[in-house]
């Protein structure tokens, strides 16, 4: 039984987050998972926002682009995807003949939920010249309606590659879309969706942090609000956050994204200090014990669920062949542009 505790959000909603496993239990589960991986000829892919013990048993930890690239080239028979559902779908789209499982089938995404395929199709019908650039945080059905997929790490490059005579429709994250417009100068129609975890970060909190930690670099994910991005020393995807922190001479960083990435940052930059930005309480500082900046969906995956999904080879990701084939085209287009 996974122990949890409740935390409040600024909206008044209360979410449950998991408590860390005792070290001995985590070690035993990790050994069991690694043995299952060898037996199944499996690869374990984990997003940067996963819990530390999952990151530690993964073959690859990264952002959406890196995970898609790893899924595209794997020779494993089984892909165990530790992330949210749309990410596991992407792996299945790129590997229709392989078994793809994820620890919790209900690990969703507020962005995915904000953009139903039927509503997207209705908007596309209003302008035959729309070229739909779709952030990877969406369903397979939405990918199937898209011209090209992007991630936060390659969105600027993807948009710059869109034919100049096309009207760009950018979905579903309006904050990422507005940042891409700032970087490229390309006008775009933006879908009104957002990541609930990133819009929790507020300008007044970041200003207070800057005053308290004047030497710290502020690193912000582009899914954050414009006024938060304006305070950043760098706006970048999670993977580029890692690179920035490695290359920067600074010793202290405030990380304005989901708190799970701090584990990897500490491992790869052990001589530097990383502070989680608080999301809504102006009286709380980064050093306080706050887990309200965790994604409730990402944290649905646990080490126990990872072990169980490998034992049962379930829950599996499946979809109809027509959707799968159509959705593969814009993903492959993204991978091709990214490789240039």
C-alpha contacts under 8 A as a table, 3 or more apart, distances in Angstrom:
res1	aa1	res2	aa2	distance
2	X	18	X	6.78
2	X	19	X	7.57
3	X	18	X	5.86
3	X	19	X	5.60
4	X	16	X	6.04
4	X	17	X	5.31
4	X	18	X	4.19
4	X	19	X	5.32
5	X	16	X	5.41
5	X	17	X	5.55
5	X	18	X	6.45
5	X	19	X	6.99
6	X	14	X	6.31
6	X	15	X	5.52
6	X	16	X	4.42
6	X	17	X	6.31
7	X	14	X	5.52
7	X	15	X	5.39
7	X	16	X	6.26
7	X	17	X	7.30
7	X	291	X	7.57
7	X	292	X	6.38
8	X	12	X	6.31
8	X	13	X	5.94
8	X	14	X	4.35
8	X	15	X	6.28
8	X	292	X	7.04
9	X	12	X	5.47
9	X	13	X	5.40
9	X	14	X	6.02
9	X	15	X	7.40
9	X	280	X	7.90
9	X	292	X	6.64
10	X	13	X	7.32
10	X	200	X	7.23
10	X	280	X	6.14
15	X	296	X	6.95
16	X	296	X	7.39
17	X	296	X	6.88
17	X	299	X	6.89
18	X	299	X	7.21
21	X	25	X	6.44
21	X	26	X	5.84
22	X	25	X	5.47
22	X	26	X	6.27
23	X	26	X	5.08
23	X	27	X	6.06
24	X	27	X	5.15
24	X	28	X	6.30
25	X	28	X	5.24
25	X	29	X	6.24
26	X	29	X	5.22
26	X	30	X	6.02
26	X	53	X	7.03
26	X	303	X	7.40
27	X	30	X	5.07
27	X	31	X	6.27
28	X	31	X	5.29
28	X	32	X	6.36
29	X	32	X	5.06
29	X	33	X	6.15
29	X	303	X	6.91
29	X	304	X	7.04
29	X	307	X	7.04
30	X	33	X	5.07
30	X	34	X	6.21
30	X	53	X	7.85
30	X	57	X	6.45
30	X	303	X	7.58
31	X	34	X	5.21
31	X	35	X	6.28
32	X	35	X	5.19
32	X	36	X	6.27
32	X	307	X	7.26
33	X	36	X	5.06
33	X	37	X	6.11
33	X	57	X	7.72
33	X	306	X	7.62
33	X	307	X	5.51
33	X	310	X	7.61
34	X	37	X	4.98
34	X	38	X	6.45
34	X	57	X	7.16
35	X	38	X	5.32
35	X	39	X	6.32
36	X	39	X	4.99
36	X	40	X	6.02
36	X	42	X	7.99
36	X	310	X	6.78
36	X	311	X	7.40
37	X	40	X	5.32
37	X	41	X	5.81
37	X	42	X	4.86
37	X	43	X	6.81
37	X	44	X	7.80
37	X	310	X	7.80
38	X	41	X	5.17
38	X	42	X	6.63
39	X	42	X	7.76
40	X	77	X	7.17
40	X	78	X	6.72
41	X	76	X	5.56
41	X	77	X	5.69
41	X	78	X	6.46
42	X	76	X	5.24
42	X	77	X	5.85
42	X	78	X	4.44
42	X	79	X	5.73
42	X	80	X	6.86
43	X	58	X	7.76
43	X	59	X	6.32
43	X	74	X	7.75
43	X	76	X	5.88
43	X	78	X	6.39
43	X	79	X	5.20
43	X	80	X	6.05
44	X	57	X	7.65
44	X	58	X	4.89
44	X	59	X	5.32
44	X	60	X	6.83
44	X	79	X	6.24
44	X	80	X	4.77
44	X	81	X	6.07
44	X	82	X	7.23
45	X	58	X	5.72
45	X	59	X	6.08
45	X	60	X	5.17
45	X	61	X	6.22
45	X	67	X	6.77
45	X	79	X	7.38
45	X	80	X	6.21
45	X	81	X	5.04
45	X	82	X	5.88
46	X	50	X	6.51
46	X	54	X	7.17
46	X	55	X	6.07
46	X	58	X	6.02
46	X	59	X	7.93
46	X	60	X	6.25
46	X	61	X	4.82
46	X	62	X	6.69
46	X	67	X	7.67
46	X	81	X	6.21
46	X	82	X	4.55
46	X	83	X	6.00
47	X	50	X	5.64
47	X	55	X	7.77
47	X	61	X	5.53
47	X	62	X	5.22
47	X	63	X	5.75
47	X	64	X	7.23
47	X	67	X	7.39
47	X	82	X	6.45
47	X	83	X	5.45
48	X	55	X	7.53
48	X	61	X	5.89
48	X	62	X	5.24
48	X	63	X	6.05
48	X	238	X	7.31
48	X	260	X	6.22
48	X	261	X	5.05
48	X	264	X	7.30
49	X	83	X	7.82
49	X	258	X	6.28
49	X	259	X	6.84
49	X	260	X	4.08
49	X	261	X	5.38
49	X	295	X	7.83
49	X	298	X	6.39
49	X	299	X	7.90
50	X	54	X	6.39
50	X	55	X	6.34
50	X	82	X	7.07
50	X	83	X	6.75
50	X	260	X	5.77
50	X	261	X	7.84
50	X	298	X	5.98
50	X	299	X	6.40
50	X	301	X	7.41
51	X	54	X	5.55
51	X	55	X	6.45
51	X	260	X	6.13
51	X	299	X	6.62
51	X	301	X	7.81
51	X	302	X	7.21
52	X	55	X	5.05
52	X	56	X	6.17
52	X	260	X	7.23
52	X	263	X	6.07
52	X	264	X	7.97
53	X	56	X	5.10
53	X	57	X	6.72
53	X	303	X	6.73
54	X	57	X	5.48
54	X	58	X	6.32
54	X	82	X	7.66
54	X	302	X	7.14
54	X	303	X	5.96
54	X	306	X	7.96
55	X	58	X	5.24
55	X	61	X	6.29
55	X	264	X	7.92
58	X	61	X	6.49
60	X	67	X	7.68
60	X	70	X	7.86
61	X	67	X	7.57
62	X	65	X	7.88
62	X	66	X	5.61
62	X	67	X	6.01
62	X	238	X	7.79
62	X	239	X	6.36
63	X	66	X	5.40
63	X	67	X	6.05
63	X	237	X	7.56
63	X	238	X	6.06
63	X	239	X	5.72
64	X	67	X	5.13
64	X	68	X	6.09
64	X	87	X	7.32
64	X	136	X	7.46
64	X	151	X	6.34
65	X	68	X	5.16
65	X	69	X	6.20
65	X	151	X	5.95
65	X	153	X	6.80
65	X	154	X	7.68
66	X	69	X	5.05
66	X	70	X	6.12
67	X	70	X	5.05
67	X	71	X	6.07
68	X	71	X	5.05
68	X	72	X	6.12
68	X	87	X	7.90
68	X	90	X	6.89
68	X	91	X	6.51
69	X	72	X	5.09
69	X	73	X	6.56
69	X	335	X	7.30
70	X	73	X	5.45
70	X	74	X	6.05
71	X	74	X	5.48
71	X	79	X	7.74
71	X	91	X	5.36
71	X	94	X	6.90
71	X	95	X	7.45
72	X	91	X	7.21
72	X	94	X	5.66
72	X	95	X	7.00
76	X	79	X	6.74
77	X	98	X	5.73
77	X	99	X	6.65
78	X	98	X	6.01
78	X	99	X	4.87
78	X	100	X	5.93
78	X	101	X	7.69
79	X	91	X	7.70
79	X	98	X	7.29
79	X	99	X	6.23
79	X	100	X	4.75
79	X	101	X	6.38
80	X	100	X	5.97
80	X	101	X	5.07
80	X	102	X	5.74
80	X	103	X	7.88
80	X	310	X	7.53
81	X	87	X	7.50
81	X	88	X	5.58
81	X	91	X	7.96
81	X	100	X	7.10
81	X	101	X	6.16
81	X	102	X	4.96
81	X	103	X	7.49
82	X	88	X	7.91
82	X	102	X	5.89
82	X	103	X	6.53
82	X	301	X	6.89
82	X	306	X	7.68
83	X	87	X	6.38
83	X	88	X	7.18
83	X	102	X	7.44
83	X	107	X	7.54
83	X	298	X	5.95
83	X	301	X	7.43
84	X	87	X	5.64
84	X	88	X	6.75
84	X	102	X	7.97
84	X	107	X	4.93
84	X	108	X	5.42
84	X	109	X	6.90
84	X	297	X	6.78
84	X	298	X	6.08
85	X	88	X	5.24
85	X	89	X	6.22
85	X	102	X	7.53
85	X	105	X	6.59
85	X	106	X	7.32
85	X	107	X	5.77
85	X	108	X	5.48
85	X	109	X	7.76
86	X	89	X	4.91
86	X	90	X	6.25
86	X	108	X	7.33
86	X	109	X	7.90
86	X	112	X	7.65
86	X	136	X	7.78
86	X	137	X	6.38
86	X	138	X	6.05
86	X	139	X	5.63
86	X	140	X	7.14
87	X	90	X	5.07
87	X	91	X	6.51
87	X	136	X	7.94
87	X	137	X	7.62
88	X	91	X	5.07
88	X	92	X	6.34
88	X	100	X	6.87
88	X	101	X	7.24
88	X	102	X	6.69
88	X	317	X	6.84
89	X	92	X	5.02
89	X	93	X	6.11
89	X	139	X	7.74
89	X	140	X	6.63
89	X	317	X	6.27
89	X	318	X	7.74
90	X	93	X	5.04
90	X	94	X	6.32
90	X	140	X	7.43
91	X	94	X	5.23
91	X	95	X	6.07
91	X	100	X	7.17
92	X	95	X	4.82
92	X	96	X	5.32
92	X	98	X	7.20
92	X	99	X	7.70
92	X	100	X	6.02
92	X	317	X	6.79
92	X	318	X	7.44
93	X	96	X	5.63
93	X	324	X	5.39
93	X	325	X	7.34
93	X	327	X	6.96
93	X	328	X	5.76
94	X	328	X	6.45
95	X	98	X	5.51
96	X	324	X	7.77
99	X	313	X	7.91
99	X	316	X	7.07
99	X	317	X	7.83
100	X	316	X	5.68
100	X	317	X	5.67
101	X	309	X	6.72
101	X	310	X	7.72
101	X	313	X	6.37
101	X	314	X	5.75
101	X	315	X	5.58
101	X	316	X	4.42
101	X	317	X	5.97
102	X	105	X	6.45
102	X	306	X	7.37
102	X	309	X	6.70
102	X	314	X	7.34
102	X	315	X	6.19
102	X	316	X	6.78
102	X	317	X	7.63
103	X	301	X	5.65
103	X	302	X	7.31
103	X	305	X	4.97
103	X	306	X	4.79
103	X	307	X	7.97
103	X	308	X	7.45
103	X	309	X	5.43
103	X	314	X	7.89
103	X	315	X	7.04
104	X	107	X	5.65
104	X	300	X	6.57
104	X	301	X	5.75
104	X	305	X	6.79
104	X	315	X	7.19
105	X	108	X	7.92
105	X	315	X	6.16
106	X	297	X	7.87
106	X	300	X	7.93
107	X	297	X	4.78
107	X	298	X	6.44
107	X	300	X	6.02
107	X	301	X	7.37
108	X	112	X	7.43
108	X	113	X	7.95
108	X	297	X	5.66
108	X	298	X	7.98
109	X	112	X	5.22
109	X	113	X	6.33
109	X	137	X	7.33
109	X	195	X	7.74
109	X	297	X	6.51
110	X	113	X	5.09
110	X	114	X	6.18
110	X	194	X	7.10
110	X	195	X	5.77
110	X	196	X	6.32
111	X	114	X	5.09
111	X	115	X	6.90
111	X	137	X	6.14
111	X	138	X	6.63
111	X	172	X	6.36
111	X	173	X	6.69
111	X	193	X	5.96
111	X	194	X	5.59
111	X	195	X	5.52
111	X	196	X	7.97
112	X	115	X	5.78
112	X	116	X	7.62
112	X	137	X	5.68
112	X	138	X	4.18
112	X	139	X	5.95
112	X	172	X	7.60
113	X	116	X	6.61
113	X	138	X	7.70
114	X	172	X	7.17
114	X	192	X	7.92
114	X	193	X	5.57
114	X	194	X	7.68
115	X	119	X	7.05
115	X	120	X	6.70
115	X	138	X	7.27
115	X	142	X	7.72
115	X	171	X	7.85
115	X	172	X	6.19
115	X	193	X	7.25
116	X	119	X	5.54
116	X	120	X	6.39
116	X	142	X	7.18
117	X	120	X	5.09
117	X	121	X	6.15
117	X	141	X	5.93
117	X	142	X	5.01
117	X	145	X	7.64
118	X	121	X	5.13
118	X	122	X	6.30
119	X	122	X	5.07
119	X	123	X	6.38
120	X	123	X	5.18
120	X	124	X	6.17
120	X	142	X	7.49
121	X	124	X	5.04
121	X	125	X	6.21
121	X	145	X	7.27
122	X	125	X	5.23
122	X	126	X	6.98
123	X	126	X	5.45
123	X	127	X	7.55
124	X	127	X	5.76
124	X	128	X	6.87
124	X	130	X	6.52
125	X	128	X	6.26
127	X	130	X	5.65
129	X	166	X	5.84
129	X	167	X	5.77
130	X	166	X	6.25
130	X	167	X	4.78
130	X	168	X	5.62
130	X	169	X	5.89
131	X	146	X	7.84
131	X	147	X	6.19
131	X	162	X	7.76
131	X	166	X	5.90
131	X	167	X	5.83
131	X	168	X	4.89
131	X	169	X	5.84
132	X	145	X	7.95
132	X	146	X	5.20
132	X	147	X	5.20
132	X	148	X	6.70
132	X	168	X	5.99
132	X	169	X	4.72
132	X	170	X	6.01
132	X	171	X	7.42
133	X	146	X	6.48
133	X	147	X	6.17
133	X	148	X	5.20
133	X	149	X	5.82
133	X	150	X	6.86
133	X	159	X	7.33
133	X	168	X	6.85
133	X	169	X	6.07
133	X	170	X	4.93
133	X	171	X	6.46
134	X	138	X	7.79
134	X	143	X	7.06
134	X	146	X	6.29
134	X	147	X	7.75
134	X	148	X	6.28
134	X	149	X	4.75
134	X	150	X	5.96
134	X	170	X	5.89
134	X	171	X	4.92
134	X	172	X	6.68
135	X	138	X	6.90
135	X	149	X	5.75
135	X	150	X	4.88
135	X	151	X	5.54
135	X	152	X	7.51
135	X	155	X	7.82
135	X	170	X	7.63
135	X	171	X	6.04
135	X	172	X	6.36
135	X	173	X	7.09
136	X	143	X	7.81
136	X	149	X	5.81
136	X	150	X	5.75
136	X	151	X	5.67
137	X	172	X	7.70
138	X	142	X	6.26
138	X	143	X	6.87
138	X	172	X	7.48
139	X	142	X	5.24
139	X	143	X	6.33
140	X	143	X	4.92
140	X	144	X	6.13
140	X	323	X	6.87
140	X	324	X	7.20
140	X	327	X	6.12
141	X	144	X	5.10
141	X	145	X	6.78
141	X	323	X	6.29
141	X	327	X	7.25
142	X	145	X	5.20
142	X	146	X	6.58
142	X	327	X	7.95
143	X	146	X	5.09
143	X	149	X	7.18
143	X	326	X	7.86
143	X	327	X	4.98
143	X	330	X	7.06
143	X	331	X	7.96
144	X	323	X	6.04
144	X	324	X	7.60
144	X	326	X	4.89
144	X	327	X	3.91
144	X	328	X	7.56
144	X	329	X	7.98
144	X	330	X	7.65
145	X	326	X	7.83
145	X	327	X	7.46
146	X	149	X	7.06
146	X	327	X	7.70
146	X	330	X	6.34
147	X	329	X	7.97
147	X	330	X	5.39
148	X	158	X	7.89
148	X	329	X	7.76
148	X	330	X	4.07
148	X	331	X	6.38
148	X	333	X	6.03
148	X	334	X	5.92
149	X	330	X	5.43
149	X	331	X	5.40
149	X	333	X	7.47
149	X	334	X	5.53
150	X	153	X	7.90
150	X	154	X	6.07
150	X	155	X	5.11
150	X	158	X	6.42
150	X	331	X	7.99
150	X	334	X	6.20
151	X	154	X	5.41
151	X	155	X	5.50
152	X	155	X	5.36
152	X	176	X	7.19
152	X	222	X	7.08
152	X	236	X	7.30
152	X	237	X	5.27
153	X	156	X	7.92
153	X	236	X	6.90
153	X	237	X	4.93
153	X	238	X	7.78
153	X	239	X	7.34
153	X	240	X	7.14
154	X	157	X	5.34
154	X	158	X	6.13
154	X	338	X	6.75
155	X	158	X	5.06
155	X	159	X	6.08
155	X	180	X	6.81
156	X	159	X	5.29
156	X	160	X	6.15
156	X	180	X	5.66
156	X	183	X	6.86
156	X	184	X	6.54
157	X	160	X	5.17
157	X	161	X	6.37
157	X	337	X	7.74
157	X	338	X	7.35
158	X	161	X	5.18
158	X	162	X	6.77
158	X	334	X	7.01
158	X	337	X	6.76
158	X	338	X	7.51
159	X	162	X	5.31
159	X	180	X	7.79
159	X	184	X	7.52
159	X	186	X	7.77
160	X	184	X	6.65
160	X	186	X	7.86
161	X	337	X	7.69
162	X	166	X	7.24
162	X	168	X	7.89
163	X	166	X	5.72
167	X	187	X	7.92
167	X	188	X	6.84
167	X	189	X	7.86
168	X	187	X	7.19
168	X	188	X	4.90
168	X	189	X	6.26
169	X	188	X	5.72
169	X	189	X	4.80
169	X	190	X	6.16
169	X	191	X	7.61
170	X	173	X	7.67
170	X	174	X	7.75
170	X	177	X	6.20
170	X	188	X	6.40
170	X	189	X	6.05
170	X	190	X	5.09
170	X	191	X	6.32
171	X	174	X	7.10
171	X	177	X	7.51
171	X	190	X	6.16
171	X	191	X	4.97
171	X	192	X	7.94
171	X	193	X	7.67
172	X	190	X	7.38
172	X	191	X	5.08
172	X	192	X	6.66
172	X	193	X	5.19
172	X	194	X	7.18
173	X	176	X	5.53
173	X	177	X	6.12
173	X	190	X	7.59
173	X	191	X	6.52
173	X	192	X	6.73
173	X	193	X	4.80
173	X	194	X	4.86
173	X	195	X	7.21
173	X	223	X	7.05
174	X	177	X	4.84
174	X	178	X	6.02
174	X	190	X	5.49
174	X	191	X	5.78
174	X	192	X	5.49
174	X	193	X	5.67
174	X	194	X	6.24
174	X	223	X	7.97
175	X	178	X	5.16
175	X	179	X	6.30
175	X	194	X	6.78
175	X	222	X	6.66
175	X	223	X	5.12
175	X	224	X	6.24
175	X	225	X	6.01
175	X	226	X	6.89
176	X	179	X	5.16
176	X	180	X	6.20
176	X	222	X	5.12
176	X	223	X	4.82
176	X	224	X	7.55
177	X	180	X	5.08
177	X	181	X	6.27
177	X	188	X	7.80
177	X	190	X	6.39
178	X	181	X	5.07
178	X	182	X	6.36
178	X	190	X	7.72
178	X	226	X	7.87
179	X	182	X	5.04
179	X	183	X	6.37
179	X	222	X	6.43
179	X	226	X	7.54
180	X	183	X	5.04
180	X	184	X	6.02
180	X	185	X	7.98
181	X	184	X	5.25
181	X	185	X	5.19
181	X	186	X	5.43
181	X	187	X	6.26
181	X	188	X	7.03
182	X	185	X	5.70
182	X	186	X	8.00
194	X	198	X	7.92
194	X	199	X	7.20
194	X	223	X	7.18
195	X	198	X	5.50
195	X	199	X	6.38
195	X	223	X	6.70
196	X	199	X	5.52
196	X	200	X	6.54
197	X	200	X	5.57
197	X	201	X	7.76
197	X	257	X	7.99
197	X	258	X	7.10
197	X	293	X	6.36
197	X	294	X	7.02
197	X	295	X	5.86
198	X	201	X	5.86
198	X	221	X	7.80
198	X	223	X	6.00
198	X	224	X	4.99
198	X	225	X	7.63
198	X	257	X	6.37
198	X	258	X	7.44
199	X	202	X	7.33
199	X	223	X	7.43
199	X	224	X	5.41
199	X	225	X	5.89
200	X	279	X	5.19
200	X	280	X	6.29
200	X	293	X	7.73
201	X	205	X	7.35
201	X	206	X	7.92
201	X	224	X	6.98
201	X	225	X	7.63
201	X	228	X	7.28
201	X	256	X	7.41
201	X	277	X	7.62
201	X	278	X	7.01
201	X	279	X	4.20
201	X	280	X	6.28
202	X	205	X	5.58
202	X	206	X	6.73
202	X	225	X	7.73
202	X	227	X	8.00
202	X	228	X	6.41
202	X	279	X	6.23
202	X	280	X	6.26
203	X	206	X	5.29
203	X	207	X	6.24
203	X	227	X	6.01
203	X	228	X	5.09
203	X	231	X	7.92
204	X	207	X	5.10
204	X	208	X	6.21
204	X	282	X	6.87
205	X	208	X	5.18
205	X	209	X	6.24
205	X	277	X	7.73
205	X	278	X	6.79
205	X	279	X	7.02
205	X	280	X	6.92
205	X	281	X	7.35
205	X	282	X	5.36
206	X	209	X	4.98
206	X	210	X	6.16
206	X	228	X	7.12
206	X	231	X	7.37
206	X	277	X	7.25
207	X	210	X	5.11
207	X	211	X	6.39
207	X	231	X	7.66
208	X	211	X	5.17
208	X	212	X	6.29
208	X	282	X	7.58
209	X	212	X	5.06
209	X	213	X	5.88
209	X	214	X	7.99
209	X	277	X	7.79
209	X	285	X	6.97
209	X	286	X	7.44
210	X	213	X	5.19
210	X	214	X	5.25
210	X	216	X	7.35
210	X	218	X	7.84
211	X	214	X	5.58
213	X	216	X	5.46
215	X	250	X	7.67
215	X	252	X	6.99
216	X	250	X	7.08
216	X	251	X	7.32
216	X	252	X	4.68
216	X	253	X	4.86
216	X	254	X	6.41
217	X	232	X	7.68
217	X	233	X	5.89
217	X	234	X	7.99
217	X	250	X	7.05
217	X	252	X	6.47
217	X	253	X	4.71
217	X	254	X	6.12
218	X	231	X	7.42
218	X	232	X	4.96
218	X	233	X	5.19
218	X	234	X	6.72
218	X	253	X	5.99
218	X	254	X	4.93
218	X	255	X	6.38
218	X	256	X	7.29
219	X	232	X	5.74
219	X	233	X	6.03
219	X	234	X	5.05
219	X	235	X	6.01
219	X	236	X	7.43
219	X	241	X	6.87
219	X	253	X	7.05
219	X	254	X	6.16
219	X	255	X	5.16
219	X	256	X	5.84
220	X	224	X	7.09
220	X	228	X	7.64
220	X	229	X	6.15
220	X	232	X	5.93
220	X	233	X	7.95
220	X	234	X	6.30
220	X	235	X	4.81
220	X	236	X	6.44
220	X	255	X	6.44
220	X	256	X	4.63
220	X	257	X	6.44
221	X	224	X	5.85
221	X	229	X	7.70
221	X	235	X	5.59
221	X	236	X	5.34
221	X	237	X	5.77
221	X	238	X	7.04
221	X	256	X	6.30
221	X	257	X	5.72
222	X	225	X	7.75
222	X	229	X	6.89
222	X	235	X	5.87
222	X	236	X	6.14
222	X	237	X	7.04
224	X	228	X	6.40
224	X	229	X	6.45
225	X	228	X	5.30
225	X	229	X	6.28
226	X	229	X	5.02
226	X	230	X	6.16
227	X	230	X	5.13
227	X	231	X	6.96
228	X	231	X	5.52
228	X	232	X	7.03
229	X	232	X	5.32
229	X	235	X	6.55
232	X	235	X	6.31
236	X	239	X	7.93
236	X	240	X	5.70
236	X	241	X	6.00
237	X	240	X	5.23
237	X	241	X	6.12
238	X	241	X	4.91
238	X	242	X	6.57
238	X	257	X	7.98
238	X	261	X	7.49
239	X	242	X	5.28
239	X	243	X	6.64
240	X	243	X	4.92
240	X	244	X	5.97
241	X	244	X	5.06
241	X	245	X	6.18
242	X	245	X	5.33
242	X	246	X	6.26
242	X	265	X	6.35
243	X	246	X	5.12
243	X	247	X	6.18
244	X	247	X	5.29
244	X	248	X	5.86
245	X	248	X	5.28
245	X	250	X	7.79
245	X	253	X	7.64
245	X	265	X	7.99
245	X	269	X	7.58
246	X	268	X	7.72
246	X	269	X	6.35
250	X	253	X	7.56
251	X	271	X	7.59
251	X	272	X	4.92
251	X	273	X	6.19
252	X	272	X	5.96
252	X	273	X	4.73
252	X	274	X	6.00
252	X	275	X	7.76
253	X	272	X	7.97
253	X	273	X	6.30
253	X	274	X	4.98
253	X	275	X	6.12
254	X	274	X	5.94
254	X	275	X	4.68
254	X	276	X	5.91
254	X	277	X	6.08
254	X	286	X	7.79
255	X	259	X	7.85
255	X	262	X	7.88
255	X	274	X	6.78
255	X	275	X	6.02
255	X	276	X	5.31
255	X	277	X	5.92
256	X	276	X	6.71
256	X	277	X	5.40
257	X	261	X	7.95
257	X	276	X	7.94
257	X	277	X	7.71
257	X	293	X	7.51
258	X	261	X	6.64
258	X	293	X	5.65
258	X	294	X	5.37
258	X	295	X	6.47
259	X	262	X	5.79
259	X	276	X	6.21
259	X	291	X	7.53
259	X	293	X	6.05
259	X	294	X	5.68
260	X	263	X	6.15
260	X	264	X	7.91
260	X	294	X	7.12
261	X	264	X	5.52
261	X	265	X	6.34
262	X	265	X	4.94
262	X	266	X	6.10
262	X	274	X	6.71
262	X	276	X	7.68
263	X	266	X	5.36
263	X	267	X	6.43
264	X	267	X	5.07
264	X	268	X	6.16
265	X	268	X	5.24
265	X	269	X	5.69
265	X	270	X	7.67
265	X	274	X	7.56
266	X	269	X	5.19
266	X	270	X	5.00
266	X	272	X	7.31
266	X	273	X	7.61
266	X	274	X	7.34
267	X	270	X	5.60
269	X	272	X	5.69
270	X	273	X	7.86
275	X	286	X	5.42
275	X	287	X	6.50
276	X	286	X	5.21
276	X	287	X	7.41
277	X	285	X	7.59
277	X	286	X	5.28
277	X	293	X	7.78
278	X	281	X	6.72
278	X	282	X	7.90
278	X	284	X	6.55
278	X	285	X	6.49
278	X	286	X	5.82
278	X	290	X	7.02
278	X	292	X	7.54
278	X	293	X	6.80
279	X	292	X	6.96
279	X	293	X	6.12
281	X	284	X	5.43
282	X	285	X	7.69
284	X	288	X	6.49
285	X	288	X	5.58
286	X	290	X	7.89
290	X	293	X	7.40
291	X	294	X	5.68
294	X	298	X	7.90
294	X	299	X	7.31
295	X	298	X	5.35
295	X	299	X	6.21
296	X	299	X	5.28
296	X	300	X	6.44
297	X	300	X	5.32
297	X	301	X	7.91
298	X	301	X	6.33
299	X	302	X	7.11
301	X	305	X	6.32
301	X	306	X	7.07
302	X	305	X	5.19
302	X	306	X	6.17
303	X	306	X	4.98
303	X	307	X	6.26
304	X	307	X	5.19
304	X	308	X	6.20
305	X	308	X	4.96
305	X	309	X	6.03
306	X	309	X	5.35
306	X	310	X	6.45
307	X	310	X	5.34
307	X	311	X	6.32
308	X	311	X	5.01
308	X	312	X	6.15
309	X	312	X	5.22
309	X	313	X	5.22
309	X	314	X	4.95
309	X	315	X	6.36
310	X	313	X	4.94
310	X	314	X	7.10
311	X	314	X	7.99
312	X	315	X	7.88
313	X	316	X	6.78
319	X	323	X	6.96
319	X	324	X	6.52
320	X	323	X	5.65
320	X	324	X	6.28
321	X	324	X	4.96
321	X	325	X	6.01
322	X	325	X	5.30
322	X	326	X	6.18
323	X	326	X	5.23
323	X	327	X	5.88
324	X	327	X	5.21
324	X	328	X	6.18
325	X	328	X	5.32
325	X	329	X	7.08
326	X	329	X	5.81
326	X	330	X	7.93
327	X	330	X	6.22
327	X	331	X	6.87
328	X	331	X	5.23
328	X	332	X	6.03
329	X	332	X	5.23
329	X	333	X	6.15
330	X	333	X	4.87
330	X	334	X	6.19
331	X	334	X	5.05
331	X	335	X	6.33
332	X	335	X	5.03
332	X	336	X	6.10
333	X	336	X	5.13
333	X	337	X	6.23
334	X	337	X	5.25
334	X	338	X	6.03
335	X	338	X	5.06
335	X	339	X	6.21
336	X	339	X	5.28
336	X	340	X	6.77
337	X	340	X	5.44
